[in-house]
Amino acid sequence: MEVKLTHKYRVPPAPPAPPTPAALDAPPRDVIEHLRAVLSEDPHDLDALGRLGDAQLANHDPDGALRTAATAIALAPDRELGHRQASIACSRRGRHREAIAHAEDAVRLAPAEPSAFLALARALLRAKRDLERARRAAVRAIVIAPEASEPHLVFGMVAAAEGEQAAAEAAFRRAVQLHPGNMAARNELARLELRRAVQRGIGRPVGPVSTVSEAGQTGPSIGSSRRRVDEMKRALHVRLRGRRATTSPVAR
């Protein structure tokens, strides 16, 4: 008996492949495009959402990262990553209360994760409130991950904000020792050294140093640090020139 096929079977298109290591090393915009393609096929992919949030933060898009984090939190409210990313995004937008609240949720959900405590320390530091609590959070991250560079960096930033220059310098040097490529820690060290040089020239005691910056939640940008360095150099030059003018003999 001959059977006639009246319906042609169509093979559905394959979903986009998960990000490869090479894809994740691509520029953030390329990574974002790839992850959006993945999520278009499976909007509930929590791993892809987490990677997308990280890429958006790296691409200086806190609003996009906050939307992604909100989606992740709605899908998995007990997952730490979404709250941590929401904290970073809110902090960059100046929404400090929300940033601290999300970081507190991250700590509650993942008390063994140093990244949760670092998010809390950074949120408090950027809000310029309760530096003692920020210090405790950074210390907790160091206790959990003593060989990681980032906890020492954040501790140093808190110490510098409190005016404890020696403690800050020791923490930054430890961060560089653990990870020589940590440019945020190197920038903070350079800022401390320049501040000391400026204060020695002016003859005033060294006060607290503002070290809050946005590299990624990964650290300060080299460009912003250079601009601050240039501003401090110009201030020092003007002050020293003024002092020389007052001490030089008057022409007759």
Buried (B, 14 or more C-beta within 10 A) or exposed (E): EEEEEEEEEEEEEEEBEBBEEEBBEBEBEEBBEBBBBBBEEEEEBBEBBBBBBBBBBBBEBBEBBBBBBBBBBEBBEEBBBBBBBBBBBBBBBEBBEBBBBBBBBBBEBBEEBBBBBBBBBBBBBBBEEEBEBBBBBBBBBBEBBEEBBBBBBBBBBBBBBBBBBEBBBBBBBBBBEBBEEBBBBBBBBBBBEBBBEBBEBEEEEEEBBEBBBBBBBBBBBEEEBEEBBEEBEEEBEEBEEEEEEEEEEEEE
